[in-house]
Amino acid sequence: MLFDGTGGFETESIDLGLENTLCFWAKRSTVDFDGMIFGGLVTSNYYTVFINNNDRPQYRVWNGTPAANTFTNTDIQNAFKSSDWFHCAFVRTNGGADVTCYINGEEKETLTNINGASDNTIIKNLGWRGDG
């Protein structure tokens, strides 16, 4: 499978609840990447893991408005800028209130009291944005 941002896979809605782990291997092939790794439809839950054009991953949970929880650690940004393979894991704990980012097995940053903390993580799409 090729997840190149031009297409992706739509699945049945997968409700991951309030505490979960999302992980993936990635290797970047372009300089300016701005896209979604896992996500859902805008009308139901917004995107779950989105990489903005500053190489900052956002863990988004729908709370009636787009609720971006942005990681700013430079080690995380450098991993997303690199053309080398890396492993990324987002671990959501504390009843959904906290999300920790791990790069290649090392804890890099924890966001606490995240926006949308009381809403479940729902996956609908892999590798592309649900709104096209």
Beta strands, then each sheet from edge to edge (+ up, - down):
strand 1: 9-15
strand 2: 20-26
strand 3: 35-39
strand 4: 49-51
strand 5: 57-60
strand 6: 68-70
strand 7: 86-93
strand 8: 98-103
strand 9: 106-111
strand 10: 122-126
sheet 1: 1+ 10- 3+ 4- 5+ 6-
sheet 2: 2+ 7- 8+ 9-
end
